[in-house]
């Protein structure tokens, strides 16, 4: 049966009240064995068991935290670079597009059937070379007839000149003979020009492209037959901001590179500026001529143009991998000698804000924040913080080239 303690004050203490509370809420099979003495024992034993359980669970964490207080982080392995002065050539860099000195898509003024292709696609041709011939048989026959008429008119006029001197003919007859001769000669010349138009010739020296028509094909007036481009020298058009226009001058040297011709640069000079500034971009259009003797550069190619401006200046340069770029400021880690807590000499890093200038290739110019002959961490910064101990390993040399060239991997 269920044990119910009396309410007559026989158990005035808190233990008795708690005992009565648990006796009422526990199942009858349990509460009938729950005597006040047993309840007091449970009140003492249960907290002790909870403490033992907590110690077993939390002991590893407590020991780890206690051991961490005396733990010393091992030195991080980094590579370094020695800060030094170099001659830094101020440059203006822009993106340009190549254009032929002279280039055109050749077409015919007249319609007709193609009877001859006079070039090999992709070859260099001289000015005046016959490229495409249209059928002109009937035109040449007409030309022959007109030339014969012109000869007859000329002979008639020659006789009339002699007769006119002898006053044997009238002035009207003489003038008519002169007009007939000139008209016949004009008709013959017009027909000769028509025949000449049936042969499309190179208007200048250059390289022809792939023929767009074949022998036997009928072409219409204005239809493109072939492209002709003069490639040496070649133009490069690029734009510069208006505030940098004063750094350029006609005849100034430029250097051109393009990924279409790897590991090679081309030298040229500025030939002209546009006489106005683009109001949309505030840039000025500039044209330079580049020597292209091997015809490696082709019209339409994308290119990078570099122009040397001013005289070289001395700048401390670092590889870009040494600088930690961030929105709140650019920093480097400087390696210095320091003593640890035991008084032992070692190397630590000090994080320092710097001001960077121009970037070129793998290098960046530092205008302030770094002194000559300081050792700067060039790799491994991601695991560093101010005052962290380090050891130096420079067995691997990182890129530090002001004019790097892409390297092709061969698999």
Phi, psi and omega in degrees: 000163182280133179274126180236115180291148181289156179258023184265016177085013180292334179239077185283341185282167183294326180299319180293319180295319178296320178299318179294324180296311181292330179294328181282328185269340180281156177300152182301326182294338180263316186294335182288341177260357184272092179273160178303323181291319178294322180296318178298323179294319179294324179298328180276321187285319185299312177301322179297318179295321178297320178296318179296318180297315180298321180294319179297320183285318188267350183302315180299320180293319180296318181294324179294317179294321179293322179288330179295335180295331180255008183280134178248124182295131180292153181298142177274142178271125182226163170250153185229165175226145182270119179292133180207160178280142172222160176281114184256115180272113176300132182228152172250124183243138179212166177256132183230172178233137182276142177224146177288149174302314171223133180204138182204150170268109186282140178219173181257142175286339185241158174271156178166178181265134180285126179248346182201139170250116189259024181214162174257126183307133178084007183264163175270135182234158178265159177301135179092354179294133177289121182262310182223133178245129174262156181298129184222024183301307182294326180294321179291324177297317178297322178297320180297319179294318181292324177294323177296318178296323179294324178294316179297317180296325179292320179293320178298316180296322180297319178293320182292333176297316179294319179293324180294324178294329179269006181057035181269345178230163180280166177296326179295317180295322179296314180295324179294319178297321178295317180294320179297320179296314181294322179294316180296319179294322178295319178296321178294320179295320180296319179292324178296323177294323178296318178297320181295327179291339178286347175249114182270117185246159179291123181282348179198168176293142179176189180248129180272154177265207180277133181295136181266357179225165180232163178299135181093348181278142177268127180245151178261164179297131179090353180289135181291131180258317182194156175259147180228123183232130173270119194254347182227115356286182180228148180271148168233126179255130179214172182236147177230148177298151185298329181288346179257002182297327180293343179280349182252156176209153177298130184096352179294144184284141174229157175237131184242136173227152177212145180289349177287338177233092187288149173060031180212138176241156183235140183255140178209193180213153180288134181245336183195156172237151170290142180278018179212161177257135178294116183292341180282321184247347185060032176249159178245135180279127182236143177236136177231152177255133184237133178293133184220059187296327181270001177057040176280332179271135183235149178303140180094349180292149173273137184215157174254130183247130177238132181237125176285126179236142180063188180265155178300145178236157180272127180222145169283126182243145177226155171293147182297336179292343181277345185259132175265103181276132180208159182297330184271357178146150180268137184226162171225162174253119180262130180274127180227160176274139180206162177258141178276189183296336179267005179081014181270137179291144179197184180247133175228168180247147175239122179282136186220136176283142180226167174243121182260154178249230181287155174246142180211116181063232179273357188253156174225139178274136179251120182270336176199156177108344181230138178256154177300149176074007174277148177267122184246135178293126181255343175205150181098010183293336187297335181257013184254156169218167184300127180087003181289139177286148182218160167234146186260133175223103182255031180292333178253122181267123181278157180300135179209054186250127179291342180222071182288156176237141180299140178254132181269129178271136178248123182252000000 
